[in-house]
């Protein structure tokens, strides 16, 4: 529920957001190219990587995820584009 604050004629809305928790930090998993079957959640419809804001992954694990997806694509385990 958002609160509406009024200050001298100005109206501002203060929203409450839930803190996002990284999926890999929560489960304490290591990211490697061998888990390529689980990376479909992090790929867009056209085959590109989704942003960290969308997937709620921390920046450390986003970099590791990027490397793992690139390695899996290079080895032929993941497609570069989806049809």
N, C-alpha and C positions, 0 to 999 in steps of 0.2 A: 504494500500500500504506500503510495507516495504522499508526502506531507506538502502542503502549500504554505509557504512562508510569505508574509506581507511585510515589507519594509518601506515606509515613506512613498507609497504609490507604486512601488515595483513589486511584481509578483514573481517569485522563483519557486520552482518545484524541486524538492529534494527527494530523490528516489533511493530506495533501499535495494541493493543488489546482493545476491548471494556470491560469495567468493568461489571462484572456480578452482578446482583441484586437478592437478596433472594426473592423468590416468597411470602413467608410468611411475611417477613418484609415489602414488598411493599404493600400488601393488609391488613396488621395488623390483621392477623388471628391467632386464638389460635389453637393449634394442640391437638386433642383428639382422642381416639380410636373410637368414634362414627362416625367419618367421614371416615370410612374404605373404602367406595366406591371410594374415590378420591385418594387412595394410589397406584393404579395400575401404575401410572406414575413413581413412585419411586421404583418399584420392577423390578427385572430383569426377563428374560424369564423363568429362573428356580425357581423363587420365592424369591431370596435373595434381600437384600437392595442394591441399587446403591450408589456409593460413592458421597460425597458432591460436588466434582469437576465436576462430570457428570451432576448432577441435579441442580447445582448452588444454593444450599441451604447453609446458614451460619451454623457455627458449633453449635450454640445454638439451632437452629431449627432442625438440623440433630439429635442431641441427643433426643429432644422431639419427633421427628418422629420415631426414633428407639424404644422408649418406647411405643408409641402409636401402632405401628405395632406389637410389641411383645404382648401387651395386647389384641389386636384384634385377633391374632393367638391363644392365650390361651383361649379366649372365643369362638373360633370356627367360627369367622366371616371371617377370611382370612386363606387360606390354607398355610401349611408350605412349600409345593412344588407345582409347577404347572405341569400338564401333557401335 
